[in-house]
Amino acid sequence: MCLKRTICGVVCAAMVAAVHAAGAQTAASAPPEPVYGTSMALALGPRVGYDWDLSAWSVGGQVRVPIIPGFALVPSADWYLRSPAQWQLNLDAAFRLGLYGGLYGGAGLGVAHRELGSVQTRSGLNVFVGFSPPRSSRRALEPFVQVRWLLVGNRSPFAAQLGCDWEL
């Protein structure tokens, strides 16, 4: 009886070791999944946000045009849900902060139309930072959250945005 237990224990241990070795070999030979933002595919998607300067919610969209892995041009537009009409257009350059992290940042040009007492359409520098989870080939869309500042004159309107991109 003791010999049966010993043989059974050795066989079970050998099976566990074989499964572990096969799993390690498969993981080592499988290519890593691409990281969000490093794909060279065009992507577009909607976004929503809140602008603390206007005290207003916004809806908009963006297009991500990859230039090289980890660097893309991102034109976008936002329409603020308040009366009278308010909007902002942006042309930004975005880059990944690290190879496999979800952080990204960038800067670009922003043009904002504001009607606060008087009509003003002003341009300035956009600065933004955001996070998107690491890319997975099992997801059809890639969510993101970001904060941005539009530096115009002596003001720096601050907005937070949440959205997702679909690769085409």
N, C-alpha and C positions, 0 to 999 in steps of 0.2 A: 504494500500500500504506500509506503514511504517512497519507493522507487517511482511509482506512478505520479505522485505529486511532484517529485523532482523533475521528471521528464516533462510533465505538463507545464511546470514553472519555466523550464528552459525554453520550451517551444513558444510559450507566450512572450517571454522576454525577447526571443529572436524575432518574433513577428512585430513587436512594438519597435524594436531597433530598425527593422527593415522598412516599416512604414515611415518612421522618422527620417531615415536616410533618403528615402524616395521623395518625401515632401521637401526636404532641404535642397535636394538636387533640382527639383522642379522650380522652386522659388529662385534659386541661383541662376537658372538658365532662362527664366522668363524675362522678357524685356520690361523695364519699368513703364508704368502708364505715364503718358505725357501730363505735365503740370498745366493747370489752367493758365492761360495767357502765353504759353509757349507754343501753342498750336499755330500753324500758318493758315488756318481757315478763317474766312470772313465770318463775323458774328454780329448779330443784332438782337436788340431786346428792349423791353419796356422798363421803366423805373418810376418810383414814386418818392416823394421827399417832403421835407419841411424846411422852410427858410425862416430863421429866427428874426432877421431884419424886417421882413414883410409880415411876419406872423401869419404865414399862409402855407397851405399844402400845395404840392406841385405834382403834375404828371408829365412824363416825357419819354424819351427814348434815346438810344445811342447805337452807333455802329462801331465795331472794333475792326480796324484794318491793320493786320500784322505787317510789320516791315521786316523784322528779324525775330527769331525766337526770344520772347521776353520783352519785346518792345513793339508798341503799336500806336497808331494814330486813332483817336477816339473823338469823332465829331458827335455832338449831342444837342438836344433841344429840350427845354422845360417850359411848361405853361403853368402859371400860378393860378390857383382856384380862388380868385378874389376879384372884386370889381373896383375900379376899372381894370382893364386888361394889363397883365404883367407877363413878361416872358424873358428868357435868356437863351442865347446860342453860345456854344462852346466849341473850340477846336483844340484838343489837348493831345499831348504825348504822354503815354503811360508806360511804366517799366516795372518789372518784377523786382522786389527787394529780397534777393536770395534765390537759389535754384529751385528749392522744393517747398518754400513757404507759401502761405496764402496772402502775404502782405504785398501791396503794390502802391505806387505813388506816381505823381506826375505834375505837370504844369502845362499851361497853354493860354490861349486868348479867349476871353469871354466878352460878349456884348449883351448888356442888360437893358431892357426897356422897363422903366418904372414910371408910374403916375402917382406920385406922392406930393400933392399940392401943385406941382408943375410937371409937365411931361419931360422926361429925361431919358435919352438913349446914350449910354456911356459904355466905353470899353475899358478893359483892364486885364490884369494878370490873374489867371485861375491857378490855385494850388490845391491839390487834393491828396488824400491818402485813403486806402481802403483795404478790405479783406475779402477774399473769396476762398472757399474750401478747395483743397487740392482736387485736381481734375480726376474724374472717374469716367471710364468709357461706358459705364452702366447708366449714366444720367444723361437725359436729353437736354437739360438746361443747366447752366452754371450760375448760381446765385452770387450776389455780391452786396456789400454794404460799404458806403464810403461817406466821408465828410469833405466838404470843399469850402474854400474861401474865394471870393472874387475881390481882388484888391483894386478899388477905384477911389481916387482922390484920398480923402481922409477917412473913408469908410471901408469896412471889410465884411460884407454880408456873409453869414455863415449858414450852411445848409447841410443836412444829413439826408442821404438817399439810400434806397434799397431797391434792388432790381435783379434781373437775370438776363443772361445772353444765350442765344441759340446759335450754335455753329452751323453755317450753311454748307 
